């Protein structure tokens, strides 16, 4: 899922794939959803609020304005068409000046993705705050759940944005670029759990980290597409956990749990040959522990 692959990206499907049936007055549902989401970020000022609270209020106001601009853009895209809509019209629809628009977005195609920057920050915060004992692949799965939360918070908004993005190539390319940012973040995180000196020719660890990160993102986007095609209905969290389980079973044993802890599945055999010692995380699934023991026994025999 690289940005240069224009035929496939993130939650989008290859050209020619079926698009969800548009609902009547879908763009108005989008606007209502956006407005509701924007209101939820509003904070009430207090006379003795600390300076940190002032920063939080500023961030909330920034996100509120981005969502209002996005709502205005989506309404115009749905009623006039993407190509016929100008930045000046979007700004006027939102009741702000043109320069205000450009303080929040660099172009009109950016305007329908107001939450990606903030979601990327939240995902990175999950990685940075991960407990030392947690397997890095589990951490990455938790991090990308922040992306799913963004979409699931406003189903009508997400479904309408999905429809529009499928119809406009420029918006599809923008979404591809956004998804690539998440994948780069998770790849860097997984690479950080390998020793730097181990990154040499013939070592497959960096390849494993990149493939595993791609697998997590692909699993997430597969579930997200299915949920969007169903009109934002269904147990998306349960489906996501099932998909992540498949990724963990496929890649989990090959990625070390951390720089200072033995990888899940590490094994050792005593010099006397009478005692077999295996090492596994206490939270490792039973089938993973059994595979570790079987591997050690095969090595011994």
Rosetta blueprint (number, residue, H / E / L):
1 X L
2 X L
3 X L
4 X L
5 X L
6 X L
7 X L
8 X L
9 X L
10 X L
11 X L
12 X L
13 X L
14 X L
15 X L
16 X L
17 X L
18 X L
19 X L
20 X L
21 X L
22 X L
23 X L
24 X L
25 X L
26 X H
27 X H
28 X H
29 X H
30 X H
31 X H
32 X H
33 X H
34 X H
35 X H
36 X H
37 X H
38 X H
39 X H
40 X H
41 X L
42 X L
43 X L
44 X L
45 X L
46 X L
47 X L
48 X L
49 X L
50 X L
51 X H
52 X H
53 X H
54 X H
55 X H
56 X H
57 X H
58 X H
59 X H
60 X H
61 X H
62 X H
63 X H
64 X H
65 X H
66 X H
67 X H
68 X H
69 X H
70 X H
71 X H
72 X H
73 X H
74 X H
75 X H
76 X H
77 X H
78 X H
79 X H
80 X H
81 X L
82 X L
83 X L
84 X L
85 X L
86 X L
87 X H
88 X H
89 X H
90 X H
91 X H
92 X H
93 X H
94 X H
95 X L
96 X L
97 X L
98 X H
99 X H
100 X H
101 X H
102 X H
103 X H
104 X H
105 X L
106 X L
107 X L
108 X H
109 X H
110 X H
111 X H
112 X H
113 X L
114 X L
115 X L
116 X H
117 X H
118 X H
119 X H
120 X H
121 X H
122 X H
123 X H
124 X H
125 X H
126 X H
127 X H
128 X H
129 X L
130 X L
131 X L
132 X L
133 X L
134 X L
135 X L
136 X H
137 X H
138 X H
139 X H
140 X H
141 X H
142 X H
143 X H
144 X H
145 X H
146 X H
147 X H
148 X H
149 X H
150 X H
151 X H
152 X H
153 X L
154 X L
155 X H
156 X H
157 X H
158 X H
159 X H
160 X H
161 X H
162 X H
163 X H
164 X H
165 X H
166 X H
167 X H
168 X L
169 X H
170 X H
171 X H
172 X H
173 X H
174 X H
175 X H
176 X H
177 X H
178 X H
179 X H
180 X H
181 X H
182 X H
183 X H
184 X H
185 X H
186 X H
187 X H
188 X H
189 X H
190 X H
191 X H
192 X L
193 X L
194 X L
195 X L
196 X H
197 X H
198 X H
199 X L
200 X L
201 X L
202 X L
203 X L
204 X L
205 X H
206 X H
207 X H
208 X H
209 X H
210 X H
211 X H
212 X H
213 X H
214 X H
215 X H
216 X H
217 X H
218 X H
219 X H
220 X H
221 X H
222 X H
223 X H
224 X H
225 X H
226 X H
227 X H
228 X H
229 X H
230 X L
231 X L
232 X L
233 X L
234 X L
235 X L
236 X H
237 X H
238 X H
239 X H
240 X H
241 X H
242 X H
243 X H
244 X H
245 X H
246 X H
247 X H
248 X H
249 X H
250 X H
251 X H
252 X H
253 X H
254 X H
255 X L
256 X L
257 X L
258 X E
259 X L
260 X L
261 X E
262 X L
263 X L
264 X L
265 X L
266 X L
267 X E
268 X E
269 X E
270 X L
271 X L
272 X L
273 X L
274 X L
275 X L
276 X E
277 X E
278 X E
279 X L
280 X L
281 X L
282 X L
283 X L
284 X L
285 X L
286 X H
287 X H
288 X H
289 X H
290 X H
291 X H
292 X H
293 X H
294 X H
295 X H
296 X H
297 X H
298 X H
299 X H
300 X H
301 X L
